[in-house]
């Protein structure tokens, strides 16, 4: 087995690497969010790590659920279109947020709880290793998220579909 590339691993954004991140309390939610990492169950001040295409990475006091609810409000139709499409196509779990060419995929069931989210429309490449998913975005962010259940390729296919 190859040894891990420590230089690359030191640049990966994950829940365990928050010491250099600043709290941003006035962030206006937009479709340039590349990922949301739920840290609401940690001792870290704030509830979400936001990975943004232009603003880099920071901590937001809102939960991932609150941020996604704000995203639903941006499009003017809320969650209704996504709900209609997933019901129509029989996607019963892990409902993504889709609006035009913008798509966010929850890493776990997010209907009642906070969850990590990845912006599918920003992905350059991805890989699943056991119960972890690794992503590289078009802006060069390297993100590690837990993926406790399922096959990443299949889940991404459902979102793209």
Secondary structure as UniProt FT lines:
FT   HELIX           6..9
FT   TURN            10..11
FT   STRAND          12..13
FT   TURN            15..16
FT   TURN            19..20
FT   TURN            31..32
FT   STRAND          33..38
FT   TURN            40..41
FT   STRAND          48..52
FT   TURN            53..55
FT   STRAND          56..60
FT   HELIX           64..74
FT   TURN            78..79
FT   HELIX           80..89
FT   STRAND          97..99
FT   TURN            100..101
FT   STRAND          102..106
FT   STRAND          117..119
FT   HELIX           120..122
FT   STRAND          123..129
FT   TURN            130..131
FT   STRAND          132..137
FT   TURN            138..139
FT   STRAND          142..146
FT   HELIX           152..160
//
